[in-house]
Amino acid sequence: MWAVAALSLDVDPDAGLETLMEGYQRGDSDAAARLIGRVSPMLHRYLMVHLASRRFAGDLLQETWLRIHQARHTYRPGEPVLPWLFAIARHVRVDHYRKQRRVEDREQQVEVLPERPQPIPSDGAPDFQAILEKLPESQREVVFLLKGAGMSLEEVARATSSSVGAVKQKAHRAYERLRELLEGFTRTKYRNAP
Amino acid sequence: MTNPELEHVLEWAAKAPHAVDVEVLERITRQVSGSLRPVRILPSEATIRLVLFLILVLVSIGGATCLGFGIDLWKPASPILWVVAVLGPQTATLTAAAMVPGSRKRFEPHVMLLSCTAAFAALFAVFTRDYRLDHFFSEGIVCLGLGALFAAAAGFLIWLVLRRGCVLDPPAAGISAGTLAGLAGFAFLELHCPIQKAAHLMVWHTAVIALSGLAGFRIGRFAQDLGTKRRAAEFMQ
């Protein structure tokens, strides 16, 4: 893969995101390449959860990196990277939504529906994206950041510009809804879980 | 389904691999590498907060020094100025946080604006005993104009600081920056204006903060719309 090929020996392969981000700020291209390789799948998945099209998610991922590149001086070493990155990705997504509305106002509706994301076949695990699609936008975002990105409540609050209490409330409501929806997900299937 | 079971299913589902087009990743890496150079990291939040608060202090004291002090400098400072000294750093913290994506948000900017306006109006109602309404408009307009002028000067200086960061939510940043600038204009009036009538202080002095906050919001919204319009036009081409 491209990111692996671009590696050099001066960047620790197990380096944390914080170390890679600091290297990126110092102008280290290897650290930047590793950071892009590590974070992009997560950001792409986040954008996919909110969009119908894979092509749009790819475009938005590029735009997100452009903004990250422009704002990289605002990351403070020692701070968690994920809330900083997801705050920018979230802004790009919201901005895209606004832009889309503006464009739609001038366009005529077409009959062709946008392509749906194609889930990658996995080991019988439920499709994460399909599960999240059943939730309202704000709850979907919170559950993704908590489970998909593995962020803490405090980090999710920072990424979404809200309070920890609000995040807890959204997560609680999302869990209530998911519990109802996943009742069909039988215990037999659940036993297959690793 | 119990909570731990649900958590387990979600974690299991989230672990499924997610691929990104190699082409897209290569393009991103090329773009980033093409313009990669060391950057000067933004100063700490405490430093930015201090600079923003200093703007408030310098504009208000500088303005009163130029146009004259309306209060006796040798008397203990009024409780209003003490409240400015408490709310000023809070608003500066909020403004400094707006410059950095993913900052901890302590409270909403519009809550800060409403709190400042309501707190000063209430304090004037409590501490002022002169309820005369003579020259209410003629004196008030002059104070509002002067306060707004110094708030605009502070707002310009705050904008110079803000543009060093990355503002993701311009309307919210506009409200906090506007409130801080309004506090500068308000503090200037407190130092300069000799009028001690309750209605005058409650309406015209406090209005400087409210108007400045609203102006900040409008400017932020305008900047946001301009950015969206520009990007939509690029998309349409």
Interface residues (C-beta under 8 A of the other chain):
Chain A: M1 W2 A3 A6 Y24 Q25 R26 G27 S29 A32 A33 I36 G37 S40 P41 M42 H44 R45 M48 G58 L61 Q62 W65 L66 R67 H69 Q70 A71 R72 H73 T74 Y75 R76 P77 E79 P80 P83 W84 L85 F86 A87 I88 H91 D95 R98 K99 R102 V103 R106 I120 S122 A125 P126 D127 F128 I131 V143 K147 G148 E154 A157 R158 A159 S161 S162 S163 Y175 L178 R179 L182 E183 F185 Y190 A193 P194
Chain B: M1 N3 E5 L6 E7 H8 V9 L10 E11 W12 A13 A14 K15 A16 P17 H18 A19 V20 D21 V22 V24 L25 E26 R27 I28 T29 Q31 V32 S33 S35 L36 R37 P38 V39 R40 I41 L42 S44 E45 M99 V100 P101 G102 S103 R104 K105 G165 C166 L168 D169 A172 G227 T228 K229 R231 A232 F235 M236
